[in-house]
Amino acid sequence: MSITSPFGLNALESIAGNFAKSSKLPVVFIGHGSPMNAIQQNPFTETLRKWGESIEKPQAILMVSAHWITMHNTKISVNPNPETIYDFGGFPPALSQVKYPAPGHPVLARETAAMVSSIKIHENHEQGLDHGAWTILKHIFPKADVPCFQLSIDYAAPPAKHFELAAQLKKLREKGVLIMGSGNVVHNLREVNFNSPNPAPYDYTVEFDSFVKKNLESGDYMQLVNFQQNANLAIKAHPTHDHYLPLLYTLGAADKGEKLNTIFEELQVSSISMRSFVLG
């Protein structure tokens, strides 16, 4: 079922025309964790709510989520009315009843694609908002009144290419666009531990989360781009690295020396890091 956007095309074009008047926005990475966060009140969702209230409201959001993966190409959504996607299973019916009817922004999406010279970015007309996007945006911007468009992750591309691609998108920050990566710093679903309410994290969870924290604080982003150099640790923390790659978009769109603000840090179910931070 289609969700009708409250924004018409003329309104979107008008919004796009005002981008040059905006101050430079930060970049953000959110460790989104379980889809259940969409309907729960907990320290993580409360943090998202408070952070959303504290920042300058963006004119649009460019979302890079771990849950829109493509192969050998990169796509951008030009869908003006993205539907809420329920790309998960085994959860309570209430979760699939949540709607997040934020509009897309095809005008700005096309402008974004045009900024990139290193590769061709292909238009996608059907993509909705996956759960890496709407489950967190529901708390950050609960009115769903900020246009959001997604950029896919080419899983076939090496990590450095994602970092380099993000660097070409920096100018969006000066045009009222909030660049947001959504994944997890540690994400090993094969070894999640639901056997106790607060299970201890595995050693590799602590080690890899600390590795990321240390290099965020020092500003040594190339260590984070080259995370696979410690192959054994990287494979334990990310048997597949789809949830890590959004981090590189946040880092690539940041300027050297920008202030780090950690907004949430917690290790959950033994093998998930919820580390979330802002740069700028």
C-alpha positions as CSV (number, residue, x, y, z in Angstrom):
1,M,0.0,0.0,0.0
2,S,1.4,3.4,-0.9
3,I,1.9,6.0,1.7
4,T,1.0,9.5,0.5
5,S,3.6,12.2,1.1
6,P,2.5,15.5,2.6
7,F,5.1,17.1,0.3
8,G,4.3,17.7,-3.4
9,L,7.0,17.9,-6.0
10,N,6.8,21.7,-6.1
11,A,7.3,21.8,-2.4
12,L,10.3,19.6,-2.7
13,E,11.8,21.7,-5.4
14,S,11.3,24.8,-3.2
15,I,13.0,23.1,-0.3
16,A,16.0,22.2,-2.5
17,G,16.3,25.8,-3.5
18,N,16.8,26.8,0.1
19,F,19.7,24.5,0.8
20,A,22.5,27.1,0.3
21,K,21.1,29.1,3.2
22,S,21.7,26.3,5.8
23,S,24.6,26.0,8.2
24,K,26.9,23.0,8.1
25,L,25.3,20.0,9.6
26,P,27.2,17.2,11.5
27,V,27.4,13.6,10.3
28,V,26.1,10.7,12.5
29,F,26.4,7.0,12.9
30,I,23.7,5.1,14.8
31,G,24.1,1.5,16.0
32,H,20.5,0.5,15.3
33,G,20.4,-2.9,17.0
34,S,17.1,-4.9,17.1
35,P,14.0,-3.8,15.1
36,M,12.2,-3.9,18.4
37,N,13.7,-0.6,19.4
38,A,11.1,0.9,17.2
39,I,8.4,0.2,19.7
40,Q,10.3,0.1,22.9
41,Q,11.2,2.8,25.4
42,N,14.7,2.2,26.7
43,P,17.9,4.1,27.3
44,F,18.9,3.8,23.6
45,T,15.6,5.1,22.2
46,E,15.4,7.9,24.9
47,T,18.9,9.0,23.8
48,L,17.8,9.2,20.2
49,R,14.7,11.2,21.2
50,K,16.8,13.7,23.2
51,W,19.4,14.0,20.5
52,G,16.8,14.7,17.8
53,E,15.4,17.5,20.0
54,S,18.8,19.0,20.5
55,I,20.0,19.4,16.9
56,E,19.2,21.8,14.1
57,K,16.3,20.2,12.1
58,P,17.8,19.2,8.7
59,Q,16.0,19.9,5.5
60,A,16.7,16.3,4.4
61,I,18.4,13.1,5.4
62,L,20.7,11.0,3.3
63,M,20.5,7.5,4.9
64,V,23.1,4.8,4.4
65,S,21.7,1.7,6.0
66,A,23.1,-1.8,6.4
67,H,19.8,-3.2,5.1
68,W,20.0,-1.8,1.5
69,I,22.7,-3.9,0.0
70,T,23.4,-4.1,-3.8
71,M,26.1,-5.9,-5.7
72,H,28.5,-4.3,-8.3
73,N,26.5,-1.1,-8.4
74,T,25.3,1.8,-6.1
75,K,21.7,3.0,-6.2
76,I,20.0,6.1,-4.9
77,S,16.3,6.2,-4.1
78,V,14.3,8.8,-6.1
79,N,11.0,7.5,-4.7
80,P,8.9,10.5,-3.6
81,N,6.8,8.3,-1.3
82,P,8.9,5.6,0.3
83,E,7.0,2.9,2.0
84,T,7.9,1.5,5.4
85,I,9.7,-1.8,4.8
86,Y,9.3,-4.7,7.2
87,D,12.5,-6.5,6.2
88,F,12.6,-8.9,9.2
89,G,10.8,-11.9,10.5
90,G,9.8,-13.5,13.8
91,F,8.9,-10.3,15.6
92,P,5.5,-9.4,17.2
93,P,2.8,-8.2,14.8
94,A,2.8,-4.8,16.5
95,L,6.2,-4.0,14.9
96,S,4.8,-4.6,11.4
97,Q,2.0,-2.1,12.1
98,V,4.3,0.8,12.6
99,K,4.3,3.4,9.8
100,Y,6.9,6.0,9.2
101,P,5.5,8.1,6.3
102,A,8.5,10.5,5.8
103,P,8.6,11.7,2.2
104,G,11.5,11.0,-0.1
105,H,13.3,13.8,-2.0
106,P,13.9,12.8,-5.7
107,V,15.2,16.3,-6.6
108,L,17.9,16.2,-4.0
109,A,18.6,12.5,-4.6
110,R,19.4,13.3,-8.3
111,E,21.6,16.2,-7.2
112,T,23.5,13.9,-4.9
113,A,24.1,11.4,-7.6
114,A,25.5,14.1,-9.8
115,M,28.1,15.0,-7.1
116,V,29.8,11.7,-7.5
117,S,32.4,11.5,-10.2
118,S,34.1,8.2,-9.3
119,I,31.2,5.9,-10.2
120,K,27.8,6.1,-11.8
121,I,25.0,6.1,-9.3
122,H,21.8,4.5,-10.6
123,E,18.3,5.7,-9.8
124,N,15.9,3.4,-8.0
125,H,12.2,4.3,-8.1
126,E,10.7,1.7,-5.7
127,Q,13.0,1.6,-2.6
128,G,11.2,2.3,0.7
129,L,12.7,3.0,4.1
130,D,14.2,-0.2,5.5
131,H,14.3,-1.0,9.2
132,G,17.8,0.3,9.6
133,A,16.3,3.7,8.7
134,W,12.8,4.0,10.1
135,T,13.3,2.2,13.4
136,I,15.7,4.9,14.5
137,L,14.2,7.9,12.7
138,K,10.9,7.2,14.4
139,H,12.6,8.4,17.6
140,I,14.8,11.1,16.2
141,F,12.2,12.8,14.1
142,P,8.9,11.3,15.4
143,K,6.7,13.5,13.2
144,A,8.2,12.0,10.0
145,D,8.4,15.5,8.6
146,V,12.0,15.4,7.3
147,P,12.5,14.0,3.8
148,C,14.7,11.0,3.7
149,F,16.4,9.3,0.7
150,Q,18.6,6.3,0.8
151,L,21.9,5.4,-0.8
152,S,22.6,1.7,-1.3
153,I,25.8,-0.1,-0.3
154,D,27.7,-1.9,-3.0
155,Y,28.8,-5.0,-1.1
156,A,31.3,-6.0,-3.8
157,A,33.3,-2.8,-3.4
158,P,36.2,-2.8,-0.9
159,P,35.9,-0.7,2.2
160,A,38.2,2.1,1.0
161,K,35.8,2.7,-2.0
162,H,33.0,3.4,0.4
163,F,35.1,5.9,2.4
164,E,36.1,7.6,-0.9
165,L,32.6,7.8,-2.1
166,A,31.4,9.4,1.1
167,A,34.0,12.1,0.8
168,Q,32.4,13.3,-2.4
169,L,29.1,13.9,-0.5
170,K,30.5,16.4,2.0
171,K,29.0,19.4,0.3
172,L,25.5,18.1,1.2
173,R,26.3,19.0,4.8
174,E,26.4,22.7,3.8
175,K,23.0,22.4,2.1
176,G,20.9,21.3,5.1
177,V,21.4,17.5,4.6
178,L,22.1,15.2,7.6
179,I,24.3,12.3,6.4
180,M,23.5,9.3,8.6
181,G,25.0,5.8,8.7
182,S,23.0,3.1,10.3
183,G,24.6,-0.3,11.2
184,N,26.5,-1.6,14.2
185,V,30.1,-1.4,15.3
186,V,30.0,-5.1,16.3
187,H,27.4,-7.3,14.7
188,N,27.6,-11.1,15.0
189,L,24.1,-12.5,14.9
190,R,25.4,-16.0,14.8
191,E,26.5,-15.7,18.4
192,V,23.9,-13.5,20.1
193,N,23.1,-14.6,23.6
194,F,19.5,-14.4,24.8
195,N,20.1,-16.8,27.7
196,S,20.2,-14.1,30.4
197,P,18.9,-10.5,30.8
198,N,22.4,-8.9,30.7
199,P,24.9,-11.4,29.3
200,A,28.6,-10.5,29.4
201,P,30.1,-9.4,26.1
202,Y,32.5,-11.8,24.3
203,D,36.1,-10.8,24.3
204,Y,36.1,-10.0,20.6
205,T,33.1,-7.7,21.1
206,V,34.9,-5.7,23.7
207,E,38.2,-5.7,21.7
208,F,36.7,-4.6,18.4
209,D,34.4,-2.0,20.0
210,S,37.5,-0.6,21.8
211,F,39.4,-0.6,18.6
212,V,36.8,1.6,16.9
213,K,36.5,3.9,20.0
214,K,40.2,4.4,20.1
215,N,40.5,5.4,16.5
216,L,37.5,7.6,16.5
217,E,39.0,9.5,19.5
218,S,42.4,9.8,17.8
219,G,40.9,10.6,14.4
220,D,42.8,7.8,12.7
221,Y,40.0,6.9,10.3
222,M,42.3,4.9,8.0
223,Q,42.7,2.4,10.7
224,L,38.9,2.0,10.6
225,V,38.8,1.8,6.8
226,N,41.5,-0.9,7.0
227,F,39.7,-2.8,9.8
228,Q,40.2,-6.1,7.9
229,Q,44.0,-6.1,8.5
230,N,43.3,-7.8,11.8
231,A,41.5,-10.5,9.9
232,N,40.6,-12.9,12.8
233,L,39.2,-10.1,15.0
234,A,37.3,-8.5,12.1
235,I,35.7,-11.8,11.1
236,K,34.5,-12.5,14.6
237,A,33.1,-9.0,15.0
238,H,31.6,-9.0,11.5
239,P,31.1,-12.4,9.9
240,T,29.6,-10.3,7.1
241,H,30.5,-6.6,7.2
242,D,27.3,-5.1,5.9
243,H,26.7,-3.5,9.3
244,Y,30.2,-2.0,9.4
245,L,30.2,-0.3,6.1
246,P,27.7,2.5,7.0
247,L,30.3,3.6,9.5
248,L,32.7,4.4,6.7
249,Y,30.1,6.7,5.1
250,T,29.9,8.7,8.3
251,L,33.7,8.9,8.5
252,G,34.2,9.7,4.9
253,A,31.8,12.6,5.0
254,A,33.5,14.1,8.0
255,D,36.3,16.7,7.9
256,K,39.6,16.0,9.6
257,G,39.7,17.1,13.2
258,E,35.9,17.4,13.7
259,K,34.7,17.0,17.2
260,L,33.5,13.6,18.3
261,N,30.4,13.3,20.4
262,T,29.6,9.8,21.6
263,I,25.8,9.8,22.2
264,F,25.4,6.1,23.1
265,E,27.6,3.2,23.9
266,E,26.5,-0.3,25.1
267,L,27.3,-3.9,24.4
268,Q,24.2,-6.0,24.0
269,V,23.4,-9.8,23.8
270,S,27.2,-10.5,24.0
271,S,27.9,-9.8,20.3
272,I,26.3,-6.4,19.4
273,S,27.7,-2.9,19.9
274,M,25.3,-0.1,20.0
275,R,28.0,2.6,19.8
276,S,26.5,5.7,18.2
277,F,28.3,9.0,17.6
278,V,28.2,12.4,15.9
279,L,31.1,14.2,14.2
280,G,30.9,18.0,13.7
